[in-house]
Amino acid sequence: MQSPTPFARIGTRGSPLALAQAKLVRERLSLAHGVSKDQIAIDVFSTGGDRSQKENTTLSDIGGKGVFTKEIDEALLAGHIDIGVHSSKDVATGLPPGMVLAAFLEREDVRDAFISVSVKGIDNLPDGASFGTSSIRRAAQALRLRPDLRIVPFRGNVQTRLQKLLDGVADATLLALAGLNRLGEAHRATAIVDTEKFMPAPAQGAIGIAIRQGDTRFAEIVAPLDHAPTHAAITAERTMLRVLDGSCRTPVGALTGTAGDLLTLRGEILSLDGQKSFSAQAEGADPVALGETVGRDLLAQAGPDFLAGWSR
């Protein structure tokens, strides 16, 4: 007997965090539409980003953000799944033709967590300590505060990176607090860092839901899950990143505050060594216009010579 067609088919990566996020979306869909969770399938995909984890290289070396979404995007566009669930900060600013980010769940805590088995904070690390990260944003921000630190490549899922600390691969690292919260691992944080010193990555902490462009049925299905303030904030930050032509080769931070219909977007760009940085801020109600304003301001401040250094 042929199995009944599921109400929806979700595509996700297979890491514990990605699965937790997909299950959260399944739960919200189940509640919103009164269908059993068993009627919502979760299909797991191995992405190029996942397969390269053991190489311990930076994302810029293996193709940028899209390496964590490519296989899921292809399955979505081919009709093999109906919904792609992503960590929004992993989604490239240039989406594949025919795909849209239709909804965002309410944003989790945007801050980074400092984690170490030996010290309480980055200021307490000894001179020349090893700092584990494969995020050039976090590396640049850490070096801005502590130019003496030695940056150690540090890829892997949350559990892998926590184990690397225990194994002494590095003296400390930073992880997104949102991911720790979703995994029930927030107690691992030694300290929560100030967003003034460690501005989060654009779209950090938000789960994005991708569907096929023009798919009115699934646009209606995911609409109840969309958190309007989060959607506006992520749109502003992703627009800023697009203006900067940002990628995993670009140390960029962004954070949007909301007060009613008014958005306040702060953005920053840094040199790879953290010794040069530029920041900009603007307010407005239109997230696209706001992102463009802050992005252009940063471009004007930094100048072409600074930006050209990203590609070298």
Secondary structure, DSSP 8 states (H G I E B T S, - for coil): ------SEEEEEE-SHHHHHHHHHHHHHHHHHHT--GGGEEEEEE--HHHHTGGGT--HHHHTSGGGGTHHHHHHHHTTS-SEEEEEGGGS-SS--TTEEEEEE-------EEEE-SS-SSGGGS-TT-EEE-S-HHHHHHHHHH-TT-EEE---S-HHHHHHHHHTTS-SEEEEEHHHHHHTT-GGG-SEE--TTTS---TTTT-EEEEEETT-HHHHHHHGGG--HHHHHHHHHHHHHHHHTT--TTS-EEEEEEEETTEEEEEEEEE-TTSS-EEEEEEEES-HHHHHHHHHHHHHHHHHHHHHHGGG-
